[in-house]
Amino acid sequence: MSLLEIRNLSVEFATASGAFRAVDGVDVTVDQGDLMAIVGESGSGKSVSMLALMGLLPWTATITADVMTFDGRNLQKISPRARRQIVGRDISMIFQEPMSSLNPCFTVGFQIKESLRLHTDLTRRQRHDRAVELMTLVGIPAPEKRLSAFPHQLSGGMSQRAMIAMALACRPKLLIADEPTTALDVTIQAQILELLIELQETTGMALILITHDMGVVAETVQRVSVQYAGQRVEEQPVTDLFENPHHPYTAALLAALPERATERHLPTIPGVVPGQFDRPQGCLFSPRCRFADARCRAEVPVRANAGMGFALCHYPLDKGVPQPRKDTA
């Protein structure tokens, strides 16, 4: 049985001009000890998908799913109290902006110990010792001293490490890292990613890495789910994805990597991710796809099989060449 299983997840936000669907029919499956990435441009619904799982979206969001289970428990049917016992203990999340996610009014030590107080039976002294252990684990020097520091007294890298310590406090079964290296310099980025992978290997937890950095994906994960405009458009093992992407959007993302550039100027994807008022009738990627035809612009594509990376495309690619579907051959 999978640790996490989500089927046909959709998230709509109520706005003054109508409902906007930020996530549209996304599937996510994570096994024990799994290491996967969710990639895509900003506005692809990556973070919203996971915030829906965590129950952290505002009241304007309407969340629907055919299945949403974690460790055999139906997250849609359990009480809010029971859900709070899971979130923060068995499922933890490292948020994108540590300086805005940490509470500026409380010390880092207080915020780490608060999670332990809510989810464990440890005594005050044991919580303090565990907080020191966590700060040491994530590589923060002088941990006893840093526990009494406020977030503004820490650098960006230290704040991110403190966030990781807080997320790991209760030894979660699943850790969601939402662009954990945003706004950090390259050296710190490498340290944070190395730390996450090391902790994943030593603790056996599952890790979902949300990012738009394909270079990071290539070096860290085992499986990749590609999202575009709120939809999962492809999912493959990382090696297969880089060698033979099946969705034109995935192929375009990989072609834009500097190390793959064959000309003086980097290839780009024209246009932008569609928003509330400019969503195409057929394939959502069709206005930006160089392979799109009239069918792509008029008909919603049917998902391909696992051999073609579950590509949501009328003509999934094979070695860069569009393949006619059987229903159109």
C-alpha positions as CSV (number, residue, x, y, z in Angstrom):
1,M,0.0,0.0,0.0
2,S,1.3,3.5,-0.9
3,L,2.1,5.9,1.9
4,L,0.3,8.7,0.0
5,E,-2.3,8.4,-2.7
6,I,-4.1,11.3,-4.3
7,R,-6.4,10.8,-7.3
8,N,-8.1,13.5,-9.4
9,L,-7.2,16.4,-7.0
10,S,-8.8,19.7,-8.0
11,V,-8.5,23.1,-6.2
12,E,-10.7,26.1,-7.1
13,F,-10.4,29.5,-5.7
14,A,-13.5,31.8,-5.4
15,T,-12.7,35.3,-6.8
16,A,-14.8,38.3,-7.5
17,S,-14.8,37.5,-11.2
18,G,-15.6,33.8,-10.8
19,A,-13.9,30.5,-9.8
20,F,-10.3,29.9,-10.8
21,R,-9.1,26.3,-11.0
22,A,-5.5,26.3,-9.9
23,V,-5.2,22.5,-9.7
24,D,-7.0,20.3,-12.3
25,G,-7.2,16.5,-11.8
26,V,-3.7,15.9,-10.4
27,D,-2.7,12.4,-9.3
28,V,0.2,11.8,-6.8
29,T,1.5,8.5,-5.4
30,V,4.3,8.2,-2.9
31,D,5.7,5.0,-1.4
32,Q,7.6,4.5,1.8
33,G,11.1,6.0,1.4
34,D,10.2,7.4,-2.0
35,L,12.2,10.4,-3.5
36,M,10.2,12.4,-6.1
37,A,10.1,15.8,-7.5
38,I,7.2,18.0,-8.8
39,V,8.4,20.4,-11.4
40,G,7.0,23.2,-13.6
41,E,6.9,26.9,-14.1
42,S,5.5,29.3,-11.5
43,G,1.7,29.1,-11.7
44,S,1.7,25.4,-12.4
45,G,-0.1,24.5,-9.2
46,K,2.8,22.6,-7.6
47,S,2.7,24.3,-4.2
48,V,-1.1,24.5,-4.1
49,S,-1.4,20.8,-4.6
50,M,0.7,20.1,-1.5
51,L,-0.9,22.8,0.6
52,A,-4.3,21.2,-0.2
53,L,-2.9,18.0,1.2
54,M,-1.7,19.8,4.3
55,G,-5.0,21.6,4.8
56,L,-3.3,25.0,4.7
57,L,-5.3,26.7,1.9
58,P,-7.6,29.7,2.7
59,W,-11.3,29.4,3.1
60,T,-11.8,30.6,-0.5
61,A,-10.4,27.3,-1.8
62,T,-12.6,24.4,-2.7
63,I,-10.8,21.1,-2.6
64,T,-12.1,17.9,-4.3
65,A,-10.5,14.5,-4.9
66,D,-11.6,11.0,-5.7
67,V,-9.0,9.6,-3.3
68,M,-6.8,11.3,-0.7
69,T,-5.3,8.8,1.7
70,F,-2.1,8.9,3.9
71,D,-0.8,5.8,5.5
72,G,-4.2,4.1,5.0
73,R,-6.3,6.9,6.5
74,N,-8.8,8.9,4.4
75,L,-7.9,12.5,4.9
76,Q,-11.2,13.6,3.5
77,K,-13.3,11.8,6.1
78,I,-11.3,12.2,9.3
79,S,-12.1,15.0,11.8
80,P,-10.1,18.3,11.8
81,R,-8.7,17.2,15.2
82,A,-7.5,13.9,13.8
83,R,-6.0,15.6,10.8
84,R,-4.0,18.0,13.0
85,Q,-2.5,15.0,14.7
86,I,-1.1,13.8,11.3
87,V,-0.1,17.2,9.8
88,G,3.1,18.4,11.5
89,R,3.9,14.9,12.9
90,D,3.7,12.3,10.1
91,I,3.6,14.9,7.3
92,S,5.8,17.9,7.5
93,M,6.5,20.7,5.1
94,I,9.5,23.1,4.5
95,F,8.0,26.3,3.1
96,Q,9.3,28.4,0.3
97,E,10.2,31.5,2.3
98,P,11.8,30.8,5.7
99,M,11.9,34.5,6.7
100,S,8.1,34.8,6.2
101,S,7.2,31.3,7.5
102,L,9.0,31.6,10.8
103,N,7.1,33.6,13.4
104,P,9.2,36.8,14.1
105,C,7.8,37.1,17.6
106,F,9.2,33.8,19.0
107,T,12.6,32.4,19.1
108,V,13.7,29.5,16.9
109,G,13.9,27.2,19.8
110,F,10.4,28.0,21.0
111,Q,9.0,27.2,17.5
112,I,10.8,23.9,17.3
113,K,9.8,22.9,20.8
114,E,6.2,23.9,20.2
115,S,5.9,21.2,17.5
116,L,7.3,18.7,20.0
117,R,5.0,19.8,22.7
118,L,1.9,19.3,20.5
119,H,2.8,16.0,19.0
120,T,4.9,14.1,21.5
121,D,4.9,13.2,25.2
122,L,8.4,14.6,25.9
123,T,9.1,16.5,29.1
124,R,10.3,20.1,28.9
125,R,14.0,19.0,29.4
126,Q,13.6,16.3,26.7
127,R,12.1,18.8,24.3
128,H,15.1,21.1,24.8
129,D,17.6,18.2,24.3
130,R,15.7,17.2,21.1
131,A,15.8,20.7,19.8
132,V,19.6,20.9,20.3
133,E,19.9,17.5,18.6
134,L,17.9,18.8,15.6
135,M,19.9,22.0,15.3
136,T,23.1,19.9,15.3
137,L,21.6,17.5,12.8
138,V,20.9,20.3,10.3
139,G,24.4,21.7,10.7
140,I,23.7,24.9,12.7
141,P,26.8,25.8,14.8
142,A,26.5,26.6,18.5
143,P,23.0,25.1,18.7
144,E,22.4,26.0,22.3
145,K,23.0,29.6,21.5
146,R,20.9,29.6,18.3
147,L,17.9,28.2,20.1
148,S,17.4,31.6,21.8
149,A,17.8,33.6,18.5
150,F,14.9,35.2,16.8
151,P,14.4,34.6,13.0
152,H,15.7,38.0,12.0
153,Q,19.0,37.3,13.8
154,L,19.7,34.3,11.4
155,S,20.9,34.4,7.9
156,G,18.8,33.0,5.0
157,G,20.7,29.7,5.1
158,M,20.4,29.4,8.9
159,S,16.7,30.2,8.7
160,Q,16.2,27.4,6.1
161,R,18.1,25.0,8.3
162,A,16.0,25.9,11.3
163,M,12.9,25.3,9.1
164,I,14.2,21.8,8.2
165,A,14.9,21.1,11.9
166,M,11.3,22.1,12.8
167,A,10.0,19.9,10.0
168,L,12.0,16.9,11.1
169,A,11.2,17.3,14.8
170,C,8.6,14.5,15.0
171,R,10.4,12.2,12.6
172,P,7.8,12.5,9.8
173,K,7.0,9.7,7.4
174,L,6.7,12.2,4.5
175,L,8.6,15.5,4.1
176,I,7.4,18.1,1.5
177,A,10.2,20.6,0.5
178,D,8.7,23.5,-1.3
179,E,11.5,25.1,-3.3
180,P,13.8,24.9,-0.2
181,T,16.7,26.7,-1.9
182,T,14.8,29.8,-3.2
183,A,16.7,33.0,-2.6
184,L,19.8,31.2,-1.3
185,D,23.3,31.5,-2.9
186,V,24.6,28.6,-4.9
187,T,26.9,27.3,-2.2
188,I,24.1,27.2,0.4
189,Q,21.7,25.7,-2.1
190,A,24.1,22.7,-2.6
191,Q,24.4,22.3,1.2
192,I,20.7,22.3,1.8
193,L,20.0,19.8,-0.9
194,E,22.8,17.5,0.3
195,L,21.4,17.8,3.8
196,L,17.9,16.8,2.7
197,I,19.0,13.8,0.7
198,E,21.3,12.6,3.5
199,L,18.4,12.9,6.0
200,Q,16.0,11.1,3.7
201,E,18.5,8.2,3.3
202,T,19.3,8.0,7.1
203,T,15.7,8.3,8.4
204,G,13.9,6.4,5.6
205,M,11.2,9.1,5.2
206,A,9.6,9.8,1.8
207,L,10.5,13.2,0.3
208,I,8.6,15.3,-2.2
209,L,10.8,18.1,-3.7
210,I,8.9,21.0,-5.3
211,T,11.1,22.9,-7.7
212,H,11.5,24.5,-11.1
213,D,15.2,23.7,-11.3
214,M,15.7,20.8,-13.6
215,G,19.4,20.6,-12.7
216,V,18.5,20.0,-9.1
217,V,16.0,17.3,-10.2
218,A,18.7,15.5,-12.2
219,E,21.0,15.2,-9.2
220,T,18.6,14.4,-6.4
221,V,15.4,12.4,-7.1
222,Q,14.3,9.1,-8.4
223,R,11.0,10.1,-10.1
224,V,9.6,13.2,-11.6
225,S,6.1,14.5,-12.0
226,V,5.7,17.5,-14.4
227,Q,2.9,19.9,-13.9
228,Y,1.6,22.6,-16.2
229,A,-1.3,25.0,-15.6
230,G,-2.6,22.9,-12.7
231,Q,-2.4,19.5,-14.6
232,R,0.1,16.6,-14.4
233,V,1.3,16.4,-17.9
234,E,4.0,13.7,-17.5
235,E,5.6,11.4,-14.9
236,Q,8.6,9.2,-15.4
237,P,11.7,7.9,-13.6
238,V,14.3,10.8,-13.6
239,T,16.7,9.0,-16.0
240,D,14.0,8.2,-18.5
241,L,12.6,11.7,-18.4
242,F,15.9,13.3,-19.2
243,E,16.7,10.8,-22.0
244,N,13.3,10.6,-23.6
245,P,10.6,13.2,-22.5
246,H,7.2,12.4,-23.9
247,H,5.3,15.6,-23.4
248,P,6.3,18.6,-25.6
249,Y,6.3,20.8,-22.4
250,T,8.8,18.6,-20.7
251,A,10.9,18.5,-23.8
252,A,10.9,22.3,-24.0
253,L,11.9,22.6,-20.3
254,L,14.8,20.3,-20.9
255,A,15.9,22.0,-24.1
256,A,16.1,25.3,-22.2
257,L,18.8,23.9,-19.9
258,P,22.1,25.8,-20.5
259,E,24.1,22.5,-20.6
260,R,21.9,21.3,-23.5
261,A,22.2,24.5,-25.6
262,T,23.7,24.0,-29.0
263,E,23.3,27.5,-30.3
264,R,24.4,30.9,-29.0
265,H,21.0,31.8,-27.6
266,L,19.1,29.5,-25.2
267,P,15.8,28.1,-26.5
268,T,12.7,29.5,-24.8
269,I,9.1,28.6,-24.5
270,P,7.0,31.4,-26.0
271,G,4.0,32.8,-24.1
272,V,3.0,32.3,-20.4
273,V,1.1,29.7,-18.3
274,P,-2.6,30.4,-18.9
275,G,-4.5,32.1,-16.1
276,Q,-8.2,32.4,-15.2
277,F,-9.3,34.2,-18.4
278,D,-7.1,32.8,-21.1
279,R,-7.4,29.0,-20.8
280,P,-7.5,27.3,-24.2
281,Q,-10.4,25.1,-25.1
282,G,-8.3,22.0,-25.9
283,C,-4.8,21.2,-24.7
284,L,-3.7,23.9,-22.2
285,F,-0.2,23.9,-23.7
286,S,-1.4,24.2,-27.3
287,P,-0.8,28.0,-27.7
288,R,2.9,27.5,-26.8
289,C,3.5,24.1,-28.4
290,R,5.4,23.9,-31.7
291,F,3.7,20.6,-32.5
292,A,0.1,21.7,-31.9
293,D,-2.5,21.3,-34.7
294,A,-6.3,22.1,-34.9
295,R,-7.2,19.0,-32.9
296,C,-4.9,20.1,-30.0
297,R,-6.5,23.5,-29.9
298,A,-10.1,22.1,-30.0
299,E,-10.1,18.8,-28.0
300,V,-8.9,18.0,-24.5
301,P,-6.2,15.3,-24.7
302,V,-6.5,11.9,-23.3
303,R,-3.7,10.6,-21.0
304,A,-1.2,8.2,-22.6
305,N,-0.1,4.9,-20.9
306,A,2.8,4.4,-18.6
307,G,5.1,3.5,-21.5
308,M,4.7,7.0,-22.8
309,G,5.1,8.6,-19.3
310,F,1.3,9.2,-18.8
311,A,1.8,12.2,-21.1
312,L,-1.4,14.3,-21.3
313,C,-1.0,14.9,-25.1
314,H,-2.7,13.9,-28.3
315,Y,0.7,13.2,-29.9
316,P,3.2,12.2,-27.2
317,L,6.8,12.4,-28.3
318,D,9.2,9.5,-28.7
319,K,12.8,10.5,-29.1
320,G,11.6,14.0,-30.0
321,V,9.1,12.8,-32.7
322,P,5.3,13.2,-32.2
323,Q,3.6,9.8,-32.2
324,P,0.0,9.5,-33.7
325,R,-2.4,8.0,-31.2
326,K,-4.2,4.9,-32.3
327,D,-7.6,6.6,-32.3
328,T,-6.3,9.1,-35.0
329,A,-4.0,6.8,-37.0
